[in-house]
Amino acid sequence: MKRPALLGLIILVLFFLTALVRSYVLIREREGELDRLRGQVGQLQGKVDEREGALSYYKSPEFIYKEALEQLGWTRRGEVIPDLPDWKGKEIEIEGKPAGSSIAAAPEPLPYWKLWRNLFFEN
């Protein structure tokens, strides 16, 4: 009678031991998955923080004014924005310096009719 009880006890201990090992392995796998998911949560939280910062900038009065000025040409009440001519390639006279000393002027472009005349009738 002692042998079957001992054999049953050994089988029972082996069953509990394999269940314990399976549980340990399962816990380790789940911990790895949990760490991976925590990393993803951290990355997504960083993106959320970045987008919230961008949203707060887009809602700010500075951004709204900038977009209204650039896109629509609107200004604040009483504000005047001068429309300056394009000075690129033109000669500018600076106080105390002769014109052309620092910035050379490009020659004025010919009118289209002169360009066509030159193209067809002059060599």
MODELLER restraints for C-alpha pairs under 7 A, 6 or more apart:
rsr = mdl.restraints
at = mdl.atoms
rsr.add(forms.Gaussian(group=physical.xy_distance, feature=features.Distance(at['CA:57:A'], at['CA:63:A']), mean=6.61, stdev=0.5))
rsr.add(forms.Gaussian(group=physical.xy_distance, feature=features.Distance(at['CA:68:A'], at['CA:74:A']), mean=5.42, stdev=0.5))
rsr.add(forms.Gaussian(group=physical.xy_distance, feature=features.Distance(at['CA:69:A'], at['CA:75:A']), mean=5.95, stdev=0.5))
rsr.add(forms.Gaussian(group=physical.xy_distance, feature=features.Distance(at['CA:89:A'], at['CA:105:A']), mean=5.65, stdev=0.5))
rsr.add(forms.Gaussian(group=physical.xy_distance, feature=features.Distance(at['CA:89:A'], at['CA:106:A']), mean=5.47, stdev=0.5))
rsr.add(forms.Gaussian(group=physical.xy_distance, feature=features.Distance(at['CA:90:A'], at['CA:105:A']), mean=4.53, stdev=0.5))
rsr.add(forms.Gaussian(group=physical.xy_distance, feature=features.Distance(at['CA:90:A'], at['CA:106:A']), mean=6.00, stdev=0.5))
rsr.add(forms.Gaussian(group=physical.xy_distance, feature=features.Distance(at['CA:91:A'], at['CA:99:A']), mean=6.60, stdev=0.5))
rsr.add(forms.Gaussian(group=physical.xy_distance, feature=features.Distance(at['CA:91:A'], at['CA:100:A']), mean=6.05, stdev=0.5))
rsr.add(forms.Gaussian(group=physical.xy_distance, feature=features.Distance(at['CA:91:A'], at['CA:103:A']), mean=5.92, stdev=0.5))
rsr.add(forms.Gaussian(group=physical.xy_distance, feature=features.Distance(at['CA:91:A'], at['CA:104:A']), mean=5.69, stdev=0.5))
rsr.add(forms.Gaussian(group=physical.xy_distance, feature=features.Distance(at['CA:91:A'], at['CA:105:A']), mean=4.26, stdev=0.5))
rsr.add(forms.Gaussian(group=physical.xy_distance, feature=features.Distance(at['CA:92:A'], at['CA:99:A']), mean=6.14, stdev=0.5))
rsr.add(forms.Gaussian(group=physical.xy_distance, feature=features.Distance(at['CA:92:A'], at['CA:103:A']), mean=6.73, stdev=0.5))
rsr.add(forms.Gaussian(group=physical.xy_distance, feature=features.Distance(at['CA:93:A'], at['CA:99:A']), mean=4.45, stdev=0.5))
